[in-house]
């Protein structure tokens, strides 16, 4: 545990975390911190940024159509895409392969 440090809050509300504490915790220039309050205390923790993707309806339809494993599944996928208000034939995708008659 590190000895407590006294810091000032400036007119903008900024607080400087002392260098010895930043170094100890690995907080580098530009790091994001999450500020919380709990029981009248201020808690700072490292924040994690996770990239996310939001897929368009067309891209979701492509996933649905491409994941069909047989003709029945493909018909259901086409129905789902149609229910989404999209034309399945206008979505680039691969139909499931026909079953091999030589495989039992």
C-alpha positions in Angstrom: 0.0 0.0 0.0 1.2 3.5 -0.9 1.0 6.4 1.6 -2.0 8.6 0.9 -1.5 11.7 -1.2 -3.2 15.1 -0.9 -4.3 16.6 -4.2 -6.0 19.8 -5.2 -9.1 20.1 -7.3 -8.8 23.1 -9.8 -11.5 25.4 -11.1 -12.3 22.9 -13.9 -12.6 20.0 -11.5 -9.3 18.5 -12.6 -7.2 16.4 -10.2 -3.6 15.5 -10.8 -2.7 11.9 -9.7 0.9 12.0 -8.3 3.5 10.5 -10.5 4.5 7.8 -7.9 1.0 6.5 -7.8 0.5 6.6 -11.6 3.8 4.7 -12.0 2.8 2.1 -9.4 -0.5 1.5 -11.1 0.8 1.7 -14.6 -1.4 4.6 -15.5 0.1 6.2 -18.7 -0.7 9.5 -20.5 -4.1 9.3 -22.1 -5.3 6.3 -20.0 -9.0 6.1 -19.4 -10.3 5.8 -15.9 -13.7 5.0 -14.6 -14.8 7.3 -11.8 -17.4 6.0 -9.3 -18.8 7.2 -6.0 -19.5 4.7 -3.2 -20.5 5.6 0.4 -19.2 9.1 0.0 -15.9 8.1 -1.5 -14.5 8.6 -5.0 -13.2 5.5 -6.6 -11.0 5.6 -9.8 -10.4 2.4 -11.7 -8.8 1.6 -15.1 -11.5 1.6 -17.8 -11.6 -0.9 -20.6 -12.6 0.1 -24.1 -14.1 -2.7 -26.2 -14.8 -2.2 -29.9 -18.2 -3.3 -31.1 -19.8 -3.6 -34.4 -23.3 -2.9 -35.3 -24.4 -4.9 -38.4 -26.8 -3.6 -41.0 -30.0 -5.5 -41.7 -28.4 -6.6 -45.0 -25.4 -8.0 -43.2 -27.5 -9.9 -40.7 -29.6 -11.3 -43.5 -26.3 -12.5 -45.2 -25.3 -14.3 -42.0 -28.8 -15.9 -41.7 -28.7 -17.1 -45.4 -25.0 -18.3 -45.3 -25.6 -20.3 -42.1 -28.3 -22.5 -43.6 -27.1 -26.1 -43.5 -29.7 -27.8 -45.8 -32.6 -27.0 -48.0 -35.2 -26.9 -45.2 -32.9 -24.6 -43.2 -32.4 -22.5 -46.3 -36.1 -22.1 -46.9 -36.5 -21.0 -43.2 -33.6 -18.6 -43.6 -35.2 -17.0 -46.7 -38.5 -16.7 -44.8 -36.7 -14.9 -41.9 -35.0 -12.5 -44.3 -38.3 -11.8 -46.1 -39.9 -11.1 -42.7 -37.1 -8.5 -42.1 -38.4 -6.7 -45.2 -35.6 -7.7 -47.5 -35.4 -9.7 -50.7 -33.3 -12.8 -50.1 -32.3 -12.8 -53.8 -30.8 -9.4 -53.4 -28.5 -10.5 -50.6 -25.1 -11.9 -51.7 -24.9 -15.4 -50.2 -24.1 -19.1 -50.9 -26.8 -21.7 -50.9 -26.1 -24.8 -48.9 -24.6 -27.6 -51.0 -26.9 -30.4 -52.2 -26.5 -33.6 -50.1 -24.1 -36.1 -51.6 -26.2 -39.1 -52.7 -23.2 -41.4 -52.1 -23.2 -40.6 -48.4 -25.6 -42.7 -46.3 
